[in-house]
């Protein structure tokens, strides 16, 4: 049966002739859906929306647990008092940097895995893999453990960072273009909530059983990991249409927009995950008297990641309405101002202003996460429209746009996560050389200014090729 023509993509008016009800999506073996047409309004309203929402819910849950395990060491370092374990602040920054690095590295193969094995199948596997770092930490974490051992085990937690890329690539294929910003923002925001939630769990453990019992945090998450894997196996679906051609990633690397969007995503997601991992240690090192105990630091570290996660869908929705590039542009201006507030607070040694500035950065990074990810499918949508206007095949143009969007989501997600590594390294170096984070804050301001300029030149100026 021939693939249906896309009237909206081709520029022709929609077919107004009455049609029979859309049948449910056809399924092959292993919960594969072969017929998936989200841009077809009748198909979407009749059956597609219900299926997409079901998959979105469990995608969010699995990604949420993945983020919690990925950011686990932002909590566990608070359970490692120097007097007991002997690790200094620079070593603790390394313990939060390595999971960020591995999480960034595995995002590319995780994106490929969705295309190779299917979104539902890989969600099951990726969720089950979270047991590896969790059980390993439970085995080795006790006074007297060597720093090298902890470095290796902390690195394993990076597998949780890969869940984001595979989840986003999968959900991108389920939703029509007009709802991608909302769906990707909700998916990512729900996943990002794993950062403040694990920090709240850590706070609760510190407040109830004390700094001597970090394994209680792990005991909370092991059953949740099992639930995520089993739930995905029972409820989610694979989309045949989401199978990228093997050359899709290579094709995406030759696309200039891949590297531009990856650079911008360093500024948004890299900031969010980097600040999320480092905020507790920054508070303890910069305001030692106010945060002399782990419980005091943990009482504030969750606030910024929570607000940044909750606001992310808003960034996607704003991008749906006003354009991703426009929201991203103004958001980077605000982020530069937010970093300036943090730098000023550091100079004045004002804790309230410092916390306000940092929370503002978390919120803005969340908005930027949503708006930049909306830009990715919009770029290739614009290219597809240009192809069709020049006489190209609308169905082939749509398939290429979906394939390239999925590939770019994986690449940008991986490179953006490396921004979190850079944030932690910047803080580590700044505290080692000056005793404060001032140098790091100035670097952040300069970087956000560059992001403002790039967004304007490439996507907003009158001569820009693509409207996103």
C-alpha angles and dihedrals in degrees: 000000000000119000113256118259116248105233094184092051094046092051095241121132116266118266107260096185112117113257133193117263114285111256120232115274110279115246129207128192119314095025095296117160111211100179111057121154110161093166090060103093095207092049093046097049094039102049113334099076094055093049093045093051092050091053092043092055096054092039089057092048094050092045090048092057089045092055090048092055091043091055094038093111092058082069101034093057086065087061092056107080110189092232091061105032100025097226118140125214094265090055091049090053088056090053089059095039099057097057088050090053096048091044089056093047097052094049093084096054090042089057090050089049092063090055093044103041105016131258096267094045094049093046088059092050097042092049092050090050089064087075090070099068093034095055092040092055091048090055101048107028107106137105112289096034112139120250090234091057091051091049091055094046093045089053090058089064087071090084086079090065092060093063090073095061095047092044094050094046090050097048091045088066095050100057134066118246094255091059101038094098091053095043096044091044092051092045093049094040093052089048093047088055086074088078098060093035094058088046090053089049089052090049091051092050092048091049096048112030100013141232092304094071112061091146090074088071089056093048089058093055104042095075091043090055090052090048091052093052095045093044092052091050093052102039114024131084138213121232118218089202091060092065104114119210112252090249095054095095092046089048090051092052089061091054113097092212090061092067095039093053091044089054092050091047090057086062095050111029094023088057093047097050094037093051091043092056095042106035097090093050092044090055092048093048099040099040102028097162094052094045103036093139130053090236091058092052093044090053090071107025094082097055100074097045090047094054092041091054096045092050096051096087087051089058090053093047092048088050090051089055105036104020129272096249094052093051091044092051096053091039092058090051089054091047091055089052091047092053088049089055090053092049091049091049090051091053091049092041087230110158096189092051090044092054092045091051094048094047088050089054091052092050093048093046088054092052090047092050090059096044097046093050090051088055093061100067089035091060093055092040087058090049090050092052090051090050092051092046088056091054100269127147109275094208093050090046091052093049092050091049091052092045094049093044091055092048094048092048088058095047095044091046091053097045092042090054089056084064086070089057090052092049092053093045090049091053092045093052094043094052092044093053105032106015091238138068093244096113091050092051091054090051090052092051092051092048094051090050089054089050090053090054094047093049092051097045097046104034113014111037115098092254094054113131098217129042107216 
